[in-house]
Amino acid sequence: MAGALFALAELAADDVIQLVGRPDAIEPILSGLLAGELKSAAPYASRLTIVPAPDVIEMSDKPIAAVRGKPKSSMVVGLKLQAGGESDAFVSAGNTGAQMAASTLLLRLHDGLTRPAIAALFPAERKPVVVLDVGANVDCSPEELVQFARLGDVYAEDILGRSSPAVGLLSIGEESEKGNTAVREAHAQLRAAGVNFVGNVEGRDIPAGVCAGGPIDVVVCDGFVGNVLLKFYESVAPFLIGLAATHAGRDSRELFAALKDLDYAEYGGAPLLGVRGVSIISHGRSSARAIKNAILVAKRAVATKMDAHIGRRLASGNSTPEAA
């Protein structure tokens, strides 16, 4: 809830946030925040509305069973608001599998898409790199990797403001013949996919934001590899901060500040790309800052009409800039 209040401070005056869940749990926490540490945020409280949702999907619940068996959960109720035109976007730090299942069932996929993909921003020396998929699909066909390239292309263009984003394919070497069968076939297909494909990307290229083919904006991989990479990346900042704190002097505060920029909270949430709407998946341990940033990403996706752009890109099969 603190994240929602922080977001409202940066959103337009006519933007409203719906808090979906159990009122008996939400109201005391919200009242406590407004009476205490976030007293200065009281003017924004009028732009918060509470939408009752008595059911709770636990982190341990089976995704499909939970979505179908708990129709009054915040996950289902929140996404139904968007499907019914009563909201523009959905943000959650709950059960990722359930959010993917509910988003797919209730918002549905764009035509021409086999599966949705989770896109995450990875900090890099040059500028953040979009990596997808980072967990929605463990095994992917070459055709699905090409679809992910188109999704990432639109995300980098609309949300990050990149013109003609450079798309790379994660592999074990820069040569086109490197990688497993799916990667090698996807490499050949991406050459004719209408995106700005710069070739294979190795894991070591992502922190630099540059591969053998040049600067990279988007990196495509299957969800198994992407999720392993994401969780490794998340561990780097705490490790380096701890190492610096152990060995550095008191004049290292600027170094600490730079390292903290590697924190996932800086980017807030990962969009589930491919569904007909905006569904932002946040980390289960998200801080108020992370939730705030996830809400701002959702707002940006709505403002740029990214969902419609994805539909056009999948239908046309090319990355030629289109009129809004």
N, C-alpha and C positions, 0 to 999 in steps of 0.2 A: 504493500500500500504506500509505503514511503516513495517507492520508485514511481508510482502513478502521480503522486503529488509533485515530485521533482520534474516529471515529464510535462505536466500541465503548466509549470512555470515557464517552459520553453515553447509550448505549442500555441497556436492562435487562440484568441479569446473566445471563439465560438466552438472550439474542439471540446468534446466531452469524452470521458472514460467511464466505461461500464465495469464495475467490479462484480464478477459472477461467482457466486458461492453461497455459503451459509451465512445469512445475516447475523445470526447469534455469534458467529466467529469473527465476522468482518467488523461489525459496529464497535465492539469494545477496543479492538486494536486501533481502529481509525480514530476513535475518540481520544485514546491515550496519546497517540502521536500528535494530534492537534492541540492537546492540552499541555504537552510537554515539549520534546525536542524539536517538533515541527510546527510550533505555534505560529510562526511567521507564514506558514503555508495555508492558514485558515481561509484566506480569500479564495483559494482554489477549490475548496471543498464543495462549493455549490455546483461545480462542474463534474462531480463524481456521482454516479447513480449505482445503486446496488440492485442486482438482478438475482433473485433467489434461485438457488440450485442445491437442493438438500443432499443429493448423492455425492459420494467421493470416490474417485478412481485412485486406488493406491498405486505406488510405484511397482509393487510386486504383482499387480493384476495382469492377466493375459489381455493384450490389447483389444482384439475383436470381441471377446467375451465381455470385457468391461464396457465397451461402447454399446453393445446390444443389451447388456443386462442392467446398465445403469443409465437409462435415458434422461434422468434428471440430474446428471453430474454436471459440474461446471464446464467440463470439456465439451460435452454434447450440447448443452444449452447455449454456451458461448458461440459455438460454430453455427448453430441453427439461427442465431441472431443475424449472422452475416449472410447465411444462405437465404434468409427471409428478407434481406434488405434493411434490417434494423441496426446494422453496424457495418463498418467498412473493413475491419481487420480484427484478427484474434492473436493474442500473445499469451503464452503459458510457459511455466517452468515445471510443469507436471510430467506425467508419464509420456515419454517421447513416442513409444510405440502406439499408445492410445491416441495421441494427437495426430500421428500419421494416418492411422486407420480412420479416425473420425473425420479428418480433413478430406480424405479420399472418398469416403462414403457420402458425406454431406455436401461438400463443395464440388466434388467430382473432378476428373482430370480433363485437361484440354484435349481436343481431338488431335490424333496423331501421336499421342504420348502413351507409352506403355506403363511407365512408373514415374512417380514424383522423385525428386532428389533433394537432399538437405545440403544447402550451401553455407559454408562458413568462411569468414574472413580471417586470413592468417597474416599477422604482422610480418613485414619484410623491410629490408634496408631501403629499397626503392620506394615502394608504396604497397599497401595491403593487397594480398592476392586472394581471389575467390577460389576456394577448393570445393568441388562437388563430384561425387556424393560422399558425405562423411558419416553415413550410417543407415540410410534408408534401405539400401539394397546390397546384400552381401555378395551376390553373384550377378554379373551384368553381361549382356550380349554386346557385341560391337555396335549394333544399331542403337542400343540404349545409351552407350557412351557418347555416341554422336548427338543423341537427343539432349543429353546433359550439357554438351558443349553449347548447344543453342540456348538452353536455359541460362547457363552461366554468362553467356555473351550478353543477353538482355539485362541480367542483373548488374553486370559491370557497367553497362551503358546507362541504365536508368538510375540506379542507386548510387554508383560511384562516379558517375559523370565521365566515364572513359569513352573516347571516340574510337571506333573500330578496335575493340578490345582484342589483345593478343591471347590466343587460346593454345594451351599446351596439353599434352597427354602424359600422365605420369607413368614412367617405365623404369627399367633397370639400366638404361643406357640411352644415349642420344640418337643412336642409329635406328633407322626404321625397322630393321629386322629384329631388334631387341624386344623382349617381353613375352608374355604368354600369348596363346592363340587369339584371345579376344582383343588384347591390346594391339597386336600386329594388324589384325583385320580392321580395327577401329582407326588405326593410323592411316591406312589406305583410304578408308571412307571419308575421313576428315579432310583429306586433300581436296575432295570435291564437294564438301558439305556447305560451302558458302560462308564459312566463318574465317576469320583471320588466323589460320592455323600455323603455328610456328614450329611444330614438331614435338618430339619427345622432351619431357622434363624429368630430370633426376631429383631425388629427394633433397639433395644438397642445394639445388637451385632455388628452392622456394624461399628460404630466408633472405637470399640476395634479391629475389624478384627478377632474375635474369637466367635464361638458359642458353644453350648453344645457338638457338635460333633467334635470340634477342630478348628484350624485355617481355615479361609475362604478366597478364592480368587475371587469367582464368586457368586453373589446372583441373583436368578431368580424370577421375579414377572410379573404381567400384567402391561400394560402401564399406567393405571389409578393410581394404587398404586405407581408405580415407579416415575411418574411425580410429584405426591404430595411429595414424599420423596426427590426427587431431589431439588425441589424449597424450601423446608424447609431447606435442607442442605446448599443451596446457601445463605440463610439468616443468618446462624449461625456466619460466620466469621465477617461480618460487625457489628452484634450485640455485639459480644465479644470484638472486637476492640474498639467500642464505649464505652463499659462498662469499659474496662481497661483504656482507655484514661481519663475517668471521675474520676476514683478512684485511679489510680496508679501514682507513682512518675516518675521523669525524668529517673530513672534507669530501666525503663520498655521497653526500645527499643528492647531488645532481645525477650521479650514476644510478642511485636507487630509483629516482623519479623516472629516468629513462627506461629502466628495467620494468617498472610497474606498467608501462605502456603496453607491455606484452600480455597483460592480463586480459582474459576473455571478456571481462566486464566492460572493457573499453568499446567493444563492438556489440554487446547486448544480447543478440539472439541470431539464430540461423534460420532463414526462410525455407519453408518447404515449397520448392519451386515445382510448378506443373499443375497444381490444383487450381481450380477456377476461383481464386480469391487470394487473400493474404493470411497466411498462417505462419507465425513466428515461433520457433522452438527455442526456449531459453534453457540454460543450464540449471539442473536441479538445485545447485548451491548458489544461485544468482543473488548478488547483493542488490541493494536499492539502486545503485548506479547502473548495474547491468540491466535491470528491468526498465529503468528510465530510457536507456539507450535502445533497448529492444522496441519500446513503444515509438521512439523517434524513427527507427528503421521502418516500422509498420506505416507510420505517417508518410514517410518518403515514398514508400511503395504505392500508397494510395494516390498521393499527389502527382506522381509521374505516370499513373495509369499503367504500371508495369504488367499487371495481369493481362490487360488487353494487348499489350505489346507482345507478350509471350505467345498469345493466341495467334497473332498475325505472323510471328516469326516461325512458329511450328507449321502454319499453313503454307507459308511461302517457301520454307526450307532454305532461306538465305539470310544474310546479315546486312542487307542493304538498308541504310537508314530510312525509316518511314516517317511520314507526317503523323503528328500526334492527333 
